[in-house]
Amino acid sequence: MNTSNQAASEVDRADTPTASDNDALAKRWRRATEEPAWLKVTLITVALAFVALFLVLPLSVVLFGAFERGIATWLEAIRDPDALSAIRLTLLIVAIVVPLNTLFGIAAAWAIAKFEFRGKPILISLIDMPFAISPVVVGLIFVILFGSQGWLGPWLAAHDLRIIFAVPGIVIVIAFGTLPFIARELIPLMQQQGKEEEEASLTLGASGFKTFWHVTLPNIKWGLIYGIILCNARAMGEFGAVAVVSGRIRGETNTVPLHIEVLYNEYMFTAAFAVSSLLTGLALVTIAIKSVVEWQDERRQRRAAA
Amino acid sequence: MSITLARRRVIPGFGLTMGFTLLYMGLIFLVPVGAFLLYTTTMSWDTFWHAVTQRQVVASYKLSFGGSLIAATINLFFGALLAWVLVRYRFPGKRLIDALVDLPFALPTAVAGIALVTLYASTGWVGQYLELFGVRVAYTQLGVVVALTYIGLPFVVRTVQPVLEDLEAEWEEASASLGADRFTTIRRVIFPALFPALLTGYALAFARALGEYGSVVFISGNLPFRTEITPLLIVAKAEQYDYHGAAAIGTVMLVVAFAMLLVINGLQWWTSRRHG
């Protein structure tokens, strides 16, 4: 706005300046650099309508469906033994998957951001790969490998081991599906921060681990927290891959999303939405934390600029 | 040369972190994916070809590819619009809407699926009004497009947004002072600058839609030849222990996914070169 006025007055100075000319020029300049007000309002309205239809309404329908019949009904659906065992299983799975993927994310980001080596772009693309594969295909890959009629099936059966239709299979497919999330948050963050601070710390005699703990970790804290929360939310919500490998054994291999599907298919809509509201709450916390991380980032950049 | 060598020695842990990275990736997905592809090659060509060209399967490709293309195109327009509005205009609730854009990314697909079918069923909040105009969404191909649009929504917005934020105001001012009107500036200056990002977002949304399962299966109704998507057929065949059939179709999807990944990587490289 400011710059356009300045520019307009500079244009003006070249010609013969009069007050009305000045106004007309400013107006013409605005017309050439901004959309007219009516168009702005229309664009905002259309964008908001799209957001309302595709984002706000689905969210509202879950929360409305969950609490429509009151808190007592909601609690009843959550306290149902099948729901509780699904919640317990899901918590067990993320307790295994999230730490493993966190370790992987930190290790991959350290190797990629702090060192130069051949094939780095290929490694980064490979880390993205699970992202591109359909969750259903992820499940299928492990059914083919470990299923009763799969490649290793007879061997597993002979040793009385179960992977498919059991917890280990669910853990593996979820680890596969959520593998990139933390690494993808950390790699650009650590690349952007460079390695001078770590080098200073190491040169001053700190050990590698101490340097990571006191120098690197504080710098990547928020990105890491968001990565972990996102990985956690996606792990808890993974559906397609788990649907293929779990076998949906009630009370045994039903995770929360599979339990929601069972409830929905049995026309227990209120219960389905009640259980859904738990994962929806988690999703909302996830996007709230993302906003906090971005806000922190903006503040840091502004401080760096000042 | 000597400086880079000395530097390399300062930071420890390359062997450890790289070793763990490769070991973990190998165990979790590189070896399983490789073994899966190997399994497919043990099939005879006839078995494979028969499995991937069955009429029901071909119908599902048409729906999955067609639906994903339409959904990605809808997201291209509305995603670009949303990114533009979020970057350039000020209005109340902007931050909240910006945050909400990530919802399809964070909300479990099964939850999205039951929410969408409830909204668009003939008794739902949206479906009942569409019914008045004779438009049915739930249990039709239109329902598949709606679910795929929902799931791809964040991608175009999130690839275009940063490019638009970095776009220098000087370009537009230069264009304006050279006599271009606003429409010409948008068409000749802004659009070409955004083009690689738009294409990347489009490809990402398309790739995500192709493989999507959870948010679609509830609203589609899964009618054979009409509303069955390809991932659904894989699940169905795996559940019937038809591993050959499932693996053959899964391989087709895997190959398409790799091709999309290559395209997306190329596009991202193009985008970063333009805006590095």
Interface residues (C-beta under 8 A of the other chain):
Chain A: T3 S4 A7 V11 W29 R31 A32 T33 E34 E35 K40 L43 I44 V46 A47 L48 F50 V51 L53 F54 L55 V56 L57 P58 L59 V61 V62 G65 L100 L103 F104 I106 A107 A108 W110 A111 K114 F115 E116 F117 L123 S125 L126 I127 D128 M129 P130 A132 I133 S134 P135 V136 V137 G139 L140 I141 F142 V143 I144 L145 G147 Q149 G150 W151 I172 A175 F176 L179 K195 E198 E199 L202 T203 G208 F212 L230 A233 R234 M236 G237 E238 F239 G240 A243 V244 V256 P257 L258 I260 E261 Y264 F269 A272 F273 S276 L279 T280 L282 A283 L284 T286 I287 A288 K290 S291
Chain B: T4 R7 R8 V10 I11 P12 G13 F14 L16 T17 M18 F20 T21 Y24 M25 I28 F29 L30 P32 V33 A35 F36 Y39 F78 L81 L82 W84 V85 L86 Y89 F91 R95 I97 D98 A99 L100 V101 D102 L103 P104 A106 L107 P108 T109 A110 V111 A112 I114 A115 L116 T118 L119 G124 W125 V126 T149 Y150 L153 A169 E172 E173 S175 A176 S177 A180 D181 R182 T185 A207 L210 G211 E212 Y213 G214 F218 P231 L232 I234 V235 A238 Y241 Y243 A246 A247 G250 M253 L254 A257 F258 M260 L261 I264 N265
